[in-house]
């Protein structure tokens, strides 16, 4: 068997997963007994897995998730009011197809950001585009973008993600420009994309954080009325296990 020319041709065609599988099979004495159809099936399977992994890696790099979190690692033993049935439904991702939102509230340390990132990771695995941002940094970045003329491009990118994660919402009152930007983001996404918001504040306090009644009504209408809710409680998980799963 002419191994090296075949490998070179596979690589030249961009079939890198197939090339690795071909090399592995060629070095395996037991593979000599396989039929040609079995060889081809194995090569195609490895190429498909290679391409899927490559796409997932690209989606995760774009998402820039704060935590390396996956749904399989969620800890249901901690007493924090986690609705297991609702979370199982959220992991399936149908709510993203329906362009619903998700609000996760609770005190610091109960795993809000971790859970949001776990759902974001699952969305990436489901071939959806995801983007994670911390709200305080987002508004700082947008303020600079308005100064250098790139705000439109930045807002367009925020509107394009299938799932946008807005983490640490409500840490400080919004200024006029931040209120306007948030409304633009949510208006662009309303009925078209899904958004996760995490906050230490209960939803009842959000109106005051936004700070202007007309804007507050418009923002909350676009964010809350079609939102699923995870209201967590309990002590910080960080106190007992600094690197624990959430």
N, C-alpha and C positions, 0 to 999 in steps of 0.2 A: 504494500500500500504506500502510495506517495503522500506521506503525511505533511511535510513542510510546504510543498506547493499548494496543497489543499487549504492548509491553515492560512497561508498568505492570501489566497483568493477570498476566503471567508472574511478575513479582516479588511481586505480592500472593498468588500461589499458592505461593510459595517455590521456584519453578523458576528459580533464579538462574543456573545453568549454561546452561540452555536460553535464558534471556534474553540472556546474553552471546553465545551462538552465533547467535541470531536477529539481533542487532545487527551482528555481524561479517558474516553472510551478506547482510544488507540493504545493506551498504556495499560489497559485492563485485559488480562488474558481471557477472563470469562466473557468479555464482550464479543470475542471471536465467534461464539456460537449464536449470536443474535442474527435474526433475519434482517434484510435490508430495510424492510418496513419498520421494524423495531428500532433500528438505528435512526432512521429519519424521524420517527415519533419522539425519541429521546432528544435529538438535536433541536427539533422545533420547540419542545417543551422548555428546554433550557434557555433558548433564545427569547421565548415569551416571558419567562421569569426575569431574565436579565433586563429586558426593556421595561417591564413593570417596576422593578426595583429602581431603575434609572429615573423613570418619571416620578416615582414617589420621592426620591432624594431631591429632585429639582423642586417639587411642590413644598417639601419641608424647608428647604433653604429659603424659598420665597416667603413662607409663612412666618419665619423667625419666631417660633413659639418660645415662650419664656422658660417652660419646663419640658423636659423629655418625659412626657406622660402619655400613657396609653390606657384605654378603658379596661383592659384585662388586669391592670394593677390597682384598680380602685378598691379602697379598703372600706368595706361595708360594716366593719365591726365597731368603728368609732361612733360614739353617741353624739350625732350632730344633726339629727332630723333629716337625713338623706332619704328621699323618696326613691326606693330601689326600682319600683315599677316605672315611674316616670323617667328615671335615668336610663333604664333599659330601652325605653321607647326613643329617647333622645339619641342614644348610641346608634340606633338603626338609621337615623338620618332623614326619615321621611319629612320631618319638620323643615329641613333645609330645602327639599324639593317644593314644599308648600310656601316657601319664603316667609316662614314664621320667625320670630325672635326668641331669645332666651335671656332671662334675667336671673342672675345668681347673687343673692345677698347673704350677709352674715358677718360676724365679727372677724377681726384679723386672725389669720392662722388656721381657719377651719377648712382650707383647701379650695377656695373659690377659683383662684387663678389656675391651680393644678387641674381641677375638673374642666375648666374652659379649654385648657391646652390639650387634655385628653380627648375631648370632643373635636377639637381642631385637628389633632393627629388622625383620628378616625375619618374625618372628612377628607383629609389628604389621601388616605388609603382608598377612599371611595371615589377618587379622581376628581375631587372638587378643589378649587383654588381657595386658599385661606390666607388671611393676613392678621397678625397679632400686633396690637399697639397698646402702650400704656397711655391713658388719657392725658395726664399732665405733660408728658413728653410730646404727645401728638399736638397739643395746642401751642406749645413752645415752638415746635418745628413749623407749624402752619403760620405762626406770627412771623418767623424769618422768611418763609416762602412768600408771604404777601409783600415783604420788602424787596425780594429779588425777582419777583415776577413769575415764580414757579408754582404758586398756590393752585392754579387751575389744573396743572398736571398732577399735583399731589392729591387733590380732591378727586380727580378722575380715577386715580389708582385705588383710592379708598372705596369708591363706588363700584369698582369692577369685581372685587373678590366675591366668590360665592358665599363665603362666611367671613365676616369681619368680627374680631374679638376686641372689644373696648374694655381694657382692664383698669381697675383702680379708679372707677368713676366716682365723682363727688368728693374728692379730697379737699377741694377748695371751691369757692363760688366762681362762676363763669363771668368773664368780662364780656363786653359787647361783641368784640370780634369772635371770641370763642363761641358765644351763643349762636351767632350767625353761621359760623362754620359747621357747628354741630347740626343745625337745622338743614343746611345744604347737604351734608353727608346722609342724614336720615331720609330726607326727601328723595334723594337720588336712589336710595336703596329700597324705599318703601314699596312693597308688593313685587319686588324684583330680586332681592337678595335677602340673606338672613344675617342677623347681628346678635352677638352675645355681649352682654354688659355685666361686669362684676362690680359690686360696690359693698362697702361696709355700712352704708346708709340704707335704711328701709325705703321702699319706693315712696312712701308718704312724705318723706323729707326732700325728694328730688325737686319738687316745684320751687322750693326756697333756694336750692343751690343754683338753679338756672337763673333766678333772680329777676326776671321780667315776665309778667303774667302772660302776655300775648305769645312770646317765644316759648315759654314753659308749656302752655297748653298745646301748641303746635308740635313741639318736640316729643312730649309725652304721648300725644295721640299717635304719632308715627312709630313710637318705640314700644309702648306698653300694651295697646289694646289687642294685639295678636301675639303676645309674648307668653311663652311657658315660664313657670316660676320655680326656682329652687331656693327656698328660704332656709338657710342653714343656721345652726346654733351650736352652743357648746364651747368647750375650752380649746385653746390653740393646740393643734397637733404638733407644733414645733417644740413645745415644752417637753413632751415625752420622747420624741424621736426626731432629732434635727433633720434627718434625711428620709423621713417616713413617706410612704406612698399615701396619696390622698383618696 
